[in-house]
Amino acid sequence: MSPSEKPSYRAWFQSFAHPEERYRLDEIVYTDREGGLLEVVHDLDELRKTSAEGWKKLFDGRRHHNEWPYGSGVWGLKEWVLPEISNNNVVSMYEGHSNLFWAERYGRQVGVEDLWIKLCGNSHTGSFKDLGMTVLISMVSEMRARGVDVPAVACASTGDTSAALAAYAAAAGIPSIVFLPRGKISLAQLIQPVANGSIVFALDTDFDGCMEIVKQVAENDGIYLANSMNSLRIEGQKTVGIEIAQQFDWEVPDWLIIPGGNLGNVSALAKGLDLLFDLGLIQRRPRLCVAQAEAANPLYLSYQRDFRVMEPIVARPTFASAIQIGNPVSAAKAIDALKRYDGVVEQASEVEIAEACAAADRTGLFNCPHTGVALVALDKLVANGTIRKSDRVVVISTAHGLKFTDFKIRYHEGKLPDVPATRANSPIELGAKYDLVRDRMLREIESRSR
Ligand SMILES: *Cc1c(COP(=O)(O)O)cnc(C)c1O
């Protein structure tokens, strides 16, 4: 019998602050009795019945097979993610297994010899949000199959959660509703839920304002909440750290740098690493860095005060629009993770974000601004000696650059306010004359090889 058929793997919702408070995963519940966060907890005693070597062999084997749904990077870890649902109710687009880009040239420029970029944006809807949404929508399908009344699923979003929700809900045939801050997301992000047939609201507020509305429709109107305060999402997103370890033949790097807004993703990253550690697949803990935009930096400010206080702020506009969040839902989990993983928090200004993206793009990447925030943090940690030259570093790239073409075009046209755009590279417009073209071409080759 293969482990996936063993009936004994179990998981449940548990209050983050009060472990004795538990709920079944098919219950419609997002917070504990005091309004605090829940987390999905697995029965570790059952999981420990398989050895570390046994798990590695099972997961490695599934990478090369295609039995539904184990070919997905998330569902290939089903026993660690959502063990009790029927494979027939899994809604997957074979998310995960994203490339770990060896950033050899960029690493040399910033002074680290062993730099890798985990390209989570190489995914169905172009961001890591797919990893969590496959789990949430699969659970909703399972609940509907078990007779639970879930008329529709909704989220507030800075653009990527809504794209993922819309796609997975459409694939499952479940109605979806998204609340977006009007004028604050990219055109690509807006068109995704529109095309997938979501009920799309563009509200005159920011993300935090949209969040207030979606909480009310969840509470008053029986709509299922798909934001990351729903800890099912974290179960899918936690696979990123596990996948990185697997890509290094079950070794963890020295450092993981991740951009953070609502702080669900860093919590998820740590949760996946915890499981690797608890089940003996890895023997040491990497260090973590959360990178924030200076315009939306409540965690950075809290870090400056040794996490003694965590105060919400009003987030200002930033190129990294998906992390323009002033009141992060998962702050408590993120702070807990940073303490356990000897973590640090860095911040990036708008100019730094734009120039870091452009510099890294010149080495073959195509970065979204959030990835830029993480690249700035890398630069700063190398400069102040926290990251050593010989450290192995992984930067989590959270979205595909193609979602943010407007930001990139404006950079290369020199139109981003206050950004010197030192690497602007506009198309050369010329008449179609060979001599003209050749002269200009030779001059450009000459100047760029210097
Ligand atoms: C959602 C998102 C983030 C932030 O993740 P949190 O869990 O909110 O911290 C970063 N980058 C991109 C591209 C995102 O879509």
PDBQT file of the ligand as one rigid body, heavy atoms in Angstrom, charges set to zero:
ROOT
HETATM    1  C1  LIG A 501       1.027  38.491  -2.225  1.00  0.00    +0.000 C 
HETATM    2  C2  LIG A 501       2.317  38.944  -2.741  1.00  0.00    +0.000 A 
HETATM    3  C3  LIG A 501       3.412  39.261  -1.915  1.00  0.00    +0.000 A 
HETATM    4  C4  LIG A 501       3.310  39.308  -0.424  1.00  0.00    +0.000 C 
HETATM    5  O1  LIG A 501       2.970  38.125   0.215  1.00  0.00    +0.000 OA
HETATM    6  P1  LIG A 501       2.371  38.245   1.686  1.00  0.00    +0.000 P 
HETATM    7  O2  LIG A 501       1.945  36.879   2.051  1.00  0.00    +0.000 OA
HETATM    8  O3  LIG A 501       1.222  39.194   1.578  1.00  0.00    +0.000 OA
HETATM    9  O4  LIG A 501       3.450  38.794   2.559  1.00  0.00    +0.000 OA
HETATM   10  C5  LIG A 501       4.604  39.592  -2.498  1.00  0.00    +0.000 A 
HETATM   11  N1  LIG A 501       4.746  39.638  -3.827  1.00  0.00    +0.000 NA
HETATM   12  C6  LIG A 501       3.729  39.357  -4.660  1.00  0.00    +0.000 A 
HETATM   13  C7  LIG A 501       3.965  39.440  -6.114  1.00  0.00    +0.000 C 
HETATM   14  C8  LIG A 501       2.489  38.998  -4.148  1.00  0.00    +0.000 A 
HETATM   15  O5  LIG A 501       1.478  38.739  -4.986  1.00  0.00    +0.000 OA
ENDROOT
TORSDOF 0
